[in-house]
Structures are given as structure tokens and as C-alpha cells.
């Protein structure tokens, strides 16, 4: 790993503790519209784009299309209302890491599977927008993670070499995408434990973003 000159952040589960919120919002709405929504089902689609997730919902509940439509619409609405009322839980070390990167003039980009409007809303809600040079949402690429497209696009915005860019991810799909794009990636596990594949495709696996800050400090001292 070389000196770090740009950092690309995933958002859900990496910057904010949102995955549990998504699950709870969907489960509550699914119950109301008469669908069974399990954690086992939800877990399979952590890290995929909204569009791909919605396709899977229609396939999974193939004879209940109207309920699925309600779930998609009302689930998203329930989540946004929750965030509006309660804000988001930031992951440990996020502010410390962002402040450090700011102080060292290291570029910062968000590349999320969530749609651009949701990413912008969440960053604004937690007053983090000004930290980032560029924001890319899942609706701004043609193929979702694990396709490398979003990380290729994000990396091009950094104007530094791939060796000097670092991706931060919590999901296996995100790790696959970054690895395929040829950009070094660190995993900070959220709800999914690191697999052997994750270990093979990452530079390191850390418990939190404070460890990432220490890692970048060490890299940039050489």
C-alpha cells in the first residue's frame, strides 16, 4: 500500500449505522401489507443498489406485486421519516477520520449504492456535506456493485493514481467492486462477518474508522 491521497467512502453500514434501520423499516411495513420479511432475506441484499433490491423483491414475492409496490414506497418513506425525526447514528471514528483527512488535504468521495438524493439527505442531516469533494449515488451508474463501475467513476474524480487511493467498505459486494476496479480496499465489518474472500481482496480489515485513521497516518509517514 502506498501513500494515501484520496479516500472513497461507502455510506450505508460504513459511515452510518443504517442497515438495521433499513431492515426495521421494511419489516414493519411488510407486516402491515401482509408480507413476511426476514433478516435472512434482507441480509442477502446488503450492499446492492435499490434498483436490484426492488427487482429481487418482485421475484421473491411473485404473486404479491401490489404488496411489493407498497413495501417499496412505504418502506422508503418510513426510513426517511425516522431519519428526519431521529437523525442517524454515525459510526465510531467517522468524524475523527474526516477531520484528519481534511487537515491533510486528502480528497474524500462518497460512492454509495443508495440513490443520490438519499445520500445527499443523510449527509446534510448530519452536517457532513462540506467534508466531501464528490458524491456519487447508485442511480448515477448503469451497473450496481459488485460491478466495478461506481469505483472506477469515483476513482477518476480523484485525479490521483489507484495505488494512492483507498476505498472503505463494509459489504462483500463493495469489496468485490473495488477489487475488480483495482483500487485498494479496507473492510470495516458492519453486520456481515469477513469471509475468506473478503480477507483475500482487502488490504486490511479493521474494527472501526479510528483504526483506519491510524493506518493512513502510518502509511503517510513513510
N, C-alpha and C positions, 0 to 999 in steps of 0.2 A: 504494500500500500504506500502511495506517495503522499506528498503534502496535500492537504485538503483545501481546495479553493472555492468549492461550491457544494452545497448540501441540498438534496432533493428529499422533501418530506412527503410521505403518505399522510393521510389525515385520520380516517376512522380507525380507532384502536391504537394509533401511534401517537397522535397529538392529543386526542380527546378520548375519554372513556365512553365511546358511543355504541359499541357493538351490543352491549346489554340493553341500552335504550332502544335500539332498533328492534331487538328481539321482543322486548316487553310491549312496545307499541304495536307490533304486528300480532303478537299473541292475543292481546286484549281485543283488538279489532276483529281478528279471525273468529274468536269466540262469539262475538256479537253477531257476526254474519253467518255463523254455523259451519265454520271450518276448523279442523283440528290442526294446530300449528305447533310443531315440536321443536325442541332445541336441536335434536339430531338433524332435522331438515334444515333449520336455519344455519347451523354450523357449516354445512357443505358449501354455502354460498358467501361466506365471509371473504371479502376482498374482490368480489366480482362486481361488474357495473350494474347499475339499477336496471338497465335495459335487459341484460342477460338474466338477472334475477327474476324480472317480471315474466320473461319467456318461460323460465322454469316453473314459476307458479302456475301458469296456464296449462303446462304439460302435467304437472303433479295433480292438479285438481281438474282433470279434463272435462268432467261433466258438470262443473260448477263455475262456469265462466263469469256469470253475473256477480257471484260472491267474490271471485278473484278481483274483478274490477273494483268492487267496494273496498276490498282489502288494500289494494294498491293505492287508491285515492285517500281512504280514511287513515290508513297506516302512516302514510307520509304526513298527513295533516296532524295526526296525534303526536308524532315526533316533534314537528315544528312548534306546536303549541307548548309541549313540555319544555323545549329549549327556551322558548320565549319567556315562560314563567320562571324557570329554574336555572337557566344558563347551562353550561357544560362543565364537566369535571376535566380539568387539564391533567395530562399525565405527568408523573413525577419528573422534574428536571427540565420540563419544556421551556419555561421562561429563562432559567439559568443558561440553557444551551443557546436559545435565541439571542440573549444579551451578549453572550461570549462571541457568537458568530458576527453579530453586529459590530462589536468592538474591534474585531479583526478584519472587518470589511470582506467577510466571506459571503458569497452570494447564497440566497435562500429561495427555493422554489417549492410550491406545493403541487404535487401531481396525484390527484385523488380519483378513485373510481366513482365517487359521488358526483352528481351534476354540478356544474359551475355555480349555479345560484345557491345551492345548499352550502358549498364550500365557502362562498363569499359571506353568506349569512352567519355561519358558525364563527368565522374569523372576526367578523365585525362585532358579533355578540360578546366575544371575549377580548375585544380590542387588540387583535394581533395583526390586522391587515397591514399596518405600516412596516412590519418586520420583513415582509416578503416582496421580492423583486418581480416575481411572476406567479400567477395561479393558473393551473390547467385542470379542468374538470373532465369527468368521464364522458360527457356529451360532446367534448371537443376533439375526440379521436374516433376513428372508424371501428377499431377493434379494442376490446377491453383487455385488461390483464387476465391471463398470463401473456398476452401478446406484448412484445417489447415496445409497441408504438408510443405509448404515453411517456416512457422513459427516454426514448430516442428524441421525442419532441421536447421534453423538459431539458435534456442534456444540451440540445442545440441552442437553447436560450441562455445557457450559462457562459458560452464563449470561452470555456476552458477545456482542457483535454479530459477524456474519460477517466484516465488514471488519477486525475486530481479532483474528480467528482465523487461524491458519496451519496448513496440512496439509503434512506432509513425506512424500514418496513416491518410490519407485524404479521403479514399473511404470506402463505406459501405461494399463492398466485402472484403477489407482488415481487417476491424473491425470484420467482421464475422469469418474470418480465424484465427485471433489472439485469439478471444474469444473462439472459438472451440478448439484451441491449449492449452487453459488455461494460456495464457500469458497476463498480464495486458496491456491494450492499451489506448493510449490517441489519441483523434481526433483533428487534426488541419484542419478544413474545407478549401477546395480549391474552387471548382466550385459547389460542392453539399452541400446544407444546411443540418445540422444534423437532422436526423429523430428521432422519439421516440425510435426506435430500437437502433440507434447509441448511444443515451443517456443512455439506459439501459445497453449496453455492454461495455461502456468505463469507465475508472477511472475518466477522466475529458475531457472537450472539451475546447481548448484554441484557441485564435485568431492567434497566431504566435509562432515561436520556441523560442523567448525570454521568453515567459511565461512558456514554457517547462523547460528552463534552471532554472528559478526561482523556479519552482515546485520541480525539482530534488535537488536543493540546500537546500530547506526546508526539504525534505524527508531525506536527508543525514546528517542533523544536529542533528536529534533525537538520 
